[in-house]
Amino acid sequence: MKDFAKEIFTFLNNLPEVKECKIYGSVSTGNTDEFSDLDIMVDVSGIDNGVFLTKLPQLFEEKYDIIF
């Protein structure tokens, strides 16, 4: 999980809209199991965060095979 979290963190941090990105919760403390989720804070200050959120699934689908 930690490697995947780093990969997602790096992916998000490299998006031009993202000002800051932080991983928090169980992954950041190392308390994960097979049912753990990935909690990421994404700061997109200066742009409409609603518009960014609507683009996020498409951005992820370009790199990952995920279902939103």
Stockholm file with secondary structure:
# STOCKHOLM 1.0

chainA/1-68         MKDFAKEIFTFLNNLPEVKECKIYGSVSTGNTDEFSDLDIMVDVSGIDNGVFLTKLPQLFEEKYDIIF
#=GR chainA/1-68 SS CHHHHHHHHHHHHTSTTCSEEEEESHHHHTCCCTTCCCEEEEECTTSCHHHHHHHHHHHHHTTCCCCC
#=GC SS_cons        CHHHHHHHHHHHHTSTTCSEEEEESHHHHTCCCTTCCCEEEEECTTSCHHHHHHHHHHHHHTTCCCCC
//
